[in-house]
């Protein structure tokens, strides 16, 4: 079990996740990032926003960036 942080990248800005989420492992963190990106994209579409997040940056408890999950990872194949 570890605490993972999901920082939101929009353009050149990174909005830090101050709380984090306790998850069993890195694979669970990656799945959580994909779910969160789907929700963020759906909300942006529903509200008519033209700017969408580019990615979520997964970081560990020490603040190390583990990976970046791009929004394209949740788009249907013909769109990405």
C-alpha positions in Angstrom: 0.0 0.0 0.0 1.3 3.4 -0.9 0.1 7.0 -1.3 0.0 8.2 -4.9 -0.6 11.8 -6.1 -2.2 12.7 -9.4 -1.1 16.1 -10.6 -3.1 17.6 -13.4 -1.3 19.1 -16.4 -3.1 21.7 -18.5 -0.9 23.5 -20.9 2.3 24.6 -19.1 0.6 24.5 -15.7 0.7 21.7 -13.2 -2.0 21.6 -10.5 -0.7 19.6 -7.6 -2.8 17.0 -5.9 -2.3 17.9 -2.2 -4.2 14.9 -0.7 -3.1 11.9 -2.7 -4.8 8.5 -2.7 -3.9 5.3 -0.9 -3.6 2.5 -3.4 -2.2 -1.0 -3.3 0.5 -0.5 -6.0 1.6 1.4 -9.0 -0.7 -0.6 -11.4 -3.7 0.5 -9.3 -2.4 4.1 -9.6 -2.3 3.8 -13.3 -5.9 2.5 -13.5 -7.0 5.3 -11.2 -5.3 7.8 -13.5 -7.2 6.5 -16.5 -10.5 6.6 -14.6 -9.9 10.1 -13.5 -8.9 11.3 -17.0 -12.1 9.7 -18.4 -14.2 11.6 -15.8 -12.3 14.9 -16.5 -12.7 14.6 -20.2 -16.4 13.7 -19.9 -17.0 16.7 -17.7 -15.2 19.1 -20.0 -17.3 17.8 -23.0 -20.6 18.1 -21.0 -19.8 21.7 -19.9 -18.6 22.8 -23.3 -15.0 23.7 -22.2 -12.6 23.9 -25.1 -9.5 23.4 -22.9 -9.0 19.9 -21.6 -6.3 18.5 -19.4 -3.3 17.1 -21.3 -2.3 14.5 -18.7 -2.1 13.3 -15.2 1.3 13.0 -13.6 1.5 10.2 -11.1 3.9 10.9 -8.2 4.8 8.8 -5.1 4.9 9.8 -1.5 8.4 11.2 -1.9 7.2 13.5 -4.7 9.0 11.6 -7.4 7.2 11.6 -10.7 6.6 8.0 -11.7 4.9 8.5 -15.0 2.7 10.8 -17.1 -0.6 9.4 -18.4 -1.7 11.5 -21.5 -5.4 12.2 -22.2 -4.9 10.4 -25.5 -4.7 7.2 -23.5 -8.5 7.4 -22.8 -9.6 8.4 -26.3 -11.0 5.9 -28.8 -8.4 4.7 -31.3 -9.6 6.7 -34.3 -9.3 10.0 -32.3 -5.8 9.5 -30.8 
